[in-house]
Amino acid sequence: MALAEITGDISSIGYGLAAIGPGIGVGIVFAAYIQATARQPESAGLTRPYLFMGFALSEALALFGLVLAFVFSNPA
């Protein structure tokens, strides 16, 4: 007899942990863009492509984590 039985899949916890890194990365990317624009407003147009590229690369890590959570989950 078990007092507390844990059922489910641990991959959801893994994805939650994997989403922390890209969340912090996106925050750093946007903070750097805001700081660069505040220091030199005329460079906003030049640094905007780097903002979107950094955002896309950071979010790609989150999508990899989501896909791997489904790949390594048990098909039960």
N, C-alpha and C positions, 0 to 999 in steps of 0.2 A: 504494500500500500504506500503510495507516494503522497506526501502532503501537498507538494506543489509541483506539478508537472509542466515543463516548458515545452510548448509545441510551436512550430513555425519554422521560418527560414532565417538564417543569420545574415543572408545577403542584404536584407534591408538595413541592417545595422552597418554593414560594410559600406553601402552606398551613402548612408548618412555621414559616415566618417570621411568618405571620399569627396563629399560635397563641401566640406569645410575649406579645403585648400583653394578650390576655384572661387569660392565666395570671398575669401580674403584677397585673392589675386585680383578679382574684379574691383574690389574696393581700392586697392593700391593703384590700379591702372587709372581709375577715374580721379582719384586724389592727385595723382601726378599731372593729369591733364588740367585739372582745375588750378593747381598751383602754377603750372607753366603759363596758362592763360592769364592768371592774375598778375604774374610778374611781367609778361610781355603780351599785351592784348593783340598786337598785330600779328603774332605768330599762331593764333588760334586756327587759322585755315591750314597752316602747314603741319600742325601737330594732330589735327583731327583724324587723318588716315591712320596714324599710329595708335590713336585711341581705339578705333574700331578693330584694328588688327590685334591689339592686345586683349581686347574684350573677347573677340572670337576665339583666340587661342586659349584663353582661360576657360571659356565655356565649353570648349572641345574636351577639356579634361573632365568636366562634369558629365558630359555625354558619354565619354568612355567609361566612366564609373557606373553610369546607369546601365549601359549595355553589358558590362562585365557582371553586374549584379544579376541580370537575367541569364547570362551564359552559364554562370557557375551555380545557379539555383537548382535544387533538386526537382525533377519533373514528376513529383508525386501528387 
